[in-house]
Amino acid sequence: MNPPRMRGVFNLARRAKQGLPHVGLTPADVVHTENKWSLLRYRARPQGREPGRPIVLVPSLINRYYVLDLMPAKSFVEYLVDQGRDVYIIDWGTPTAEDRFITFDDVCDRVLRRAFRVAAKTSGSPDVHVLGYCLGGTLAAIHAAVRPERIASLTVLAAPVDFHDDGPLSRWTNTRSFDLDALVSATGLVPWPLMQAAFYMLRPTMILQKGVALADRAWNDEFLDGFLAIERWGNDNVSFPGECYKRYIERLYRDNALIADAFSLSGQRVRLSNIRCPVHAVTFGHDNIVPWRSAARLIDVVGTEDKTHLRLPGGHVGAVVSKKAKQRLWPELLGWWRARDGAEQPILIRREGR
Amino acid sequence: MNLWKTWKTAFDAWENNTAQMLDPIVRSRAVLEPAGFALSSAMKIKAMSDRITAAWWGSLGLPTKQDQERTLHKLNTLESRLLDLEEQLEDARGQ
């Protein structure tokens, strides 16, 4: 065995004793809690915050929020706080059996409305910048179309909007023999391992690929830290409240109702063309969970003139937490918000890769 | 190029080709329909056994698991509605 591989083996053995890596370390306070979800507000940097609206991050419902605050130097949240921004994030918590009855309206209307309200109130700002990641972006877009009051701008990262994208997940949910009612009535909360199995189906060789990548670069501490943190996050998912899941799959995946203006939130028709605030859609070219075209459709349908589509290389998760994200994506997002907070940078309307 | 690098290059090529070859297979109806059928059948059996257990339990006059879940959910909804009312009150005071 050559020296880097040997060092990799020792490194892995050493890390195995240390246990799982620590994640979500940026200091934060809980400013609101209700049922299982809570709203965290990150503490300001020592020199205080810069002027500007607060940023509320809406992560996916099935993943833990700390992907956006993975670990020091690999944390989008830490970056924003260091730049002086006032940052809030929704922690969806862990639903328990009684939460099977939570509806899509509960999550997308009531929880988001409350979160934006609390963030606006505690920060002293009339409205907030919203960033939704993956399903969190879809939720934020639906909310923004119906309840625009407290949303100053909407940023969505890899958020599916057009669900008939011919991706494997779209195909699976449209399988005739897949009985959604049976699944929800049997499980209550749709178990996350079941959803994760669907993600593994996207690339069945992924486990082997990860194993070999680990063996190849385990000698590199920085790689190992990032790899283990991502693996921890990837295997720490949240089960989906059944009622909410049913509507999500039935109306969005199967009927593609959002793009057809046929979806409703708390009885109100959702028209994405009603989104009039500045919109920033970020898509990733190698995203096999949310194909970039599915996410980019938002830009075609929103009613605002101030819209930006940024298409970057990379996958669904890596493109948000990698070293490259720190160099390109994070400064890009920050600059976009600063421009809309009245800073002197010009507002840029750009379309890339379309 | 050492032995590991040669092996890794070969592995990457194999992995990429295999993933590309498997992609249409995992998307095909021939795979998805039986998988959906197997999952749905297992879920229907579980739902049926849950219903039988709940019916037996209920016949003893005891609250079923779902009764308790429903009650807890109502309590959570009530808490949420109270917070809504507090907000409305706050807004009314502010006007």
Interface residues (C-beta under 8 A of the other chain):
Chain A: N2 R5 E34 N35 A97 E98 D99 R100 F101 I102 D106 R110 R114 R117 P168 R171 W172 T175 R176 S177 F178 D179 A182 L183 S185 A186 T187 G188 M201 L202 R203 P204 T205 M206 L208 Q209 V212 D216
Chain B: N2 L3 W4 K8 F11 D12 E15 T18 A19 L22 D23 V26 R27 R29 L32 E33 P34 A35 G36 F37 L39 S40 A42 M43 K44 K46 A47 D50 K65 Q68 E69 R70 T71 L72 H73 N76 E79 S80 L83 D84 E87
